[in-house]
Amino acid sequence: MPAMTNRKLPSDKLIALGELMKKVAVDRDKTAFASLFDHYAPLIRAYSLAREPGSDLVADELVQEVMTRVWLKAAKYNPRLANLNTWIFTLARNCRIDYLRRNSRYVTEIDPTDIFNDMEDDGPGPFQLAQQTRAEESIRAGLEELPREQCEILTKVYLEGKSHQQASEELKLPLGTVKSRVRLALKKLEVLVER
């Protein structure tokens, strides 16, 4: 996959793209869709290019198919489940697989779904890894900004996997204090991470 699909976009750019997607999903806004198209078409095209004769035509066809699916499925996009980039490149991946199946030059008895089902690699994909890395960086930076007591409580409970009761005993604090610090720290951390 080309490096440009994994590059980290500034958060304001991601927010702007998310707002455009909302306008497409809710209002069926063609101007917003045109802006999404202008941003994603070159990225999808680069992702779709193969080193074969006629690959430019294939890439252009896939861009059209992916962006058509974005338009048709915009209302189904849920930003809580996936980053917009992840969602669109998942559509691109699926369109590319469909295209290759439809236009295969070779006939085979092998069912590709069997191959994918038999694969043992259950590890996260590149998009999930990129999202996880970004989330970890945000959380780490947020933890550094929390008061020491709250950071210590979250470390015990979430990083060390201890129960509230165990954290209470180790830190010699009442259980209610531990629970309230966890709750307050999580609220602050949520605000810090979303900035």
C-alpha positions in Angstrom: 0.0 0.0 0.0 1.4 3.4 -0.8 2.7 5.4 2.1 0.3 8.3 1.5 -2.7 6.2 2.7 -1.1 5.8 6.1 0.1 9.3 6.6 -1.1 11.0 9.7 -3.6 13.8 8.9 -3.8 16.8 11.2 -6.8 16.5 13.5 -8.4 19.6 12.1 -8.3 18.0 8.6 -9.9 14.8 9.9 -12.5 16.8 11.6 -13.2 18.8 8.4 -13.5 15.5 6.4 -15.8 14.1 9.1 -18.0 17.2 8.8 -18.1 16.8 5.0 -19.2 13.2 5.5 -22.0 14.2 7.8 -23.3 16.6 5.2 -23.2 13.9 2.6 -24.9 11.4 4.9 -27.6 13.7 6.3 -28.2 16.3 3.7 -27.0 14.5 0.5 -24.8 17.6 -0.1 -23.2 17.3 -3.5 -20.7 20.1 -2.8 -19.5 18.3 0.3 -19.3 15.0 -1.7 -17.2 16.8 -4.4 -14.8 17.9 -1.7 -14.5 14.4 -0.3 -14.0 13.1 -3.9 -11.2 15.6 -4.5 -9.5 14.6 -1.3 -9.9 10.8 -1.6 -9.8 10.1 -5.4 -6.0 10.5 -5.7 -5.4 8.4 -2.6 -7.7 5.6 -3.7 -6.2 5.8 -7.2 -2.7 5.4 -5.8 -3.9 2.5 -3.6 -5.6 0.8 -6.6 -2.7 1.0 -9.1 -1.2 -2.3 -10.0 2.0 -2.9 -12.1 0.1 -4.3 -15.1 -0.8 -2.9 -18.5 -3.9 -0.8 -18.3 -3.7 -0.3 -14.6 -4.5 3.4 -14.9 -7.9 2.5 -16.3 -8.5 0.0 -13.6 -7.5 2.6 -10.9 -9.8 5.2 -12.4 -12.7 2.7 -12.5 -12.1 1.7 -8.9 -12.0 5.3 -7.8 -15.4 5.8 -9.4 -16.8 2.6 -7.8 -15.5 3.5 -4.4 -16.8 7.0 -4.4 -20.1 5.8 -5.7 -20.3 3.5 -2.7 -19.3 6.3 -0.4 -22.2 8.3 -1.8 -24.7 5.4 -1.5 -23.6 4.2 1.9 -22.8 7.6 3.6 -25.8 7.2 5.9 -24.4 3.9 7.2 -21.0 5.4 8.2 -20.6 5.5 12.0 -17.6 7.6 13.2 -17.7 5.8 16.6 -16.9 2.5 14.9 -14.2 3.6 12.4 -12.2 6.5 11.4 -13.4 8.0 8.0 -10.1 7.0 6.3 -10.4 3.5 7.6 -14.0 3.2 6.4 -13.2 4.6 2.9 -10.1 2.4 2.4 -12.0 -0.6 3.6 -14.6 0.1 0.8 -11.6 0.6 -1.6 -10.1 -2.8 -0.6 -13.5 -4.5 -1.0 -14.1 -2.9 -4.4 -10.6 -3.9 -5.6 -11.2 -7.5 -4.5 -14.6 -7.5 -6.2 -13.0 -6.1 -9.4 -10.3 -8.7 -9.4 -12.9 -11.5 -8.9 -15.1 -10.1 -11.7 -12.2 -9.6 -14.2 -10.0 -12.6 -13.3 -8.2 -13.9 -16.4 -7.8 -17.3 -14.8 -10.5 -19.8 -13.8 -9.9 -21.7 -10.6 -11.7 -24.0 -8.3 -10.2 -22.3 -5.2 -12.7 -20.3 -3.2 -11.0 -17.2 -1.9 -13.2 -17.1 1.1 -11.8 -20.4 2.2 -8.3 -19.0 1.9 -9.1 -16.1 4.1 -11.0 -18.3 6.6 -8.0 -20.7 6.9 -5.5 -17.9 7.6 -4.1 -17.9 11.1 -3.0 -14.3 11.2 -5.6 -12.7 13.5 -3.4 -9.7 14.1 -4.7 -6.2 13.4 -4.4 -4.8 10.0 -2.4 -1.7 9.0 -5.3 0.6 9.5 -6.1 -0.8 12.9 -2.4 -0.5 13.9 -2.3 3.1 12.7 -5.4 3.9 14.7 -4.1 2.1 17.8 -0.8 4.0 17.6 -2.6 7.3 17.3 -4.8 6.4 20.2 -1.9 5.3 22.4 0.0 8.5 21.7 -3.1 10.6 22.6 -3.7 8.7 25.8 0.0 8.8 26.8 0.0 12.6 26.3 -3.3 12.9 28.2 -1.9 10.9 31.1 1.0 13.2 31.4 -1.3 16.2 31.8 -3.4 14.6 34.6 -2.7 15.3 38.3 -0.3 12.7 39.7 -2.9 11.0 41.9 -5.3 10.5 39.0 -2.6 9.2 36.7 -1.4 6.8 39.5 -5.0 5.4 39.9 -5.5 4.9 36.2 -2.1 3.2 35.9 -3.0 0.8 38.7 -6.5 0.0 37.4 -6.1 0.0 33.6 -2.4 -0.6 32.9 -1.6 -3.0 35.8 -5.1 -4.6 35.6 -5.9 -4.2 39.3 -9.4 -4.0 40.7 -10.6 -0.8 42.4 -10.3 -2.7 45.7 -6.7 -3.7 45.1 -5.8 -0.2 44.1 -7.5 1.1 47.3 -5.5 -1.3 49.5 -2.1 -0.6 47.8 -2.6 3.2 47.9 -4.2 3.1 51.3 -7.2 5.1 50.1 -10.9 4.6 50.7 -12.6 2.6 47.9 -14.9 5.5 47.2 -12.0 7.9 46.7 -10.4 5.4 44.3 -13.6 5.1 42.3 -14.2 8.9 42.2 -10.6 9.5 41.1 -10.9 7.0 38.3 -14.2 8.6 37.2 -12.8 12.1 37.3 -9.5 11.0 35.6 -11.4 9.3 32.8 -13.5 12.4 32.2 -10.4 14.6 32.1 -8.5 12.1 29.9 -11.4 12.0 27.5 -11.3 15.8 27.1 -7.5 15.8 26.8 -7.5 13.1 24.1 -10.3 14.7 22.0 -8.4 18.1 21.7 
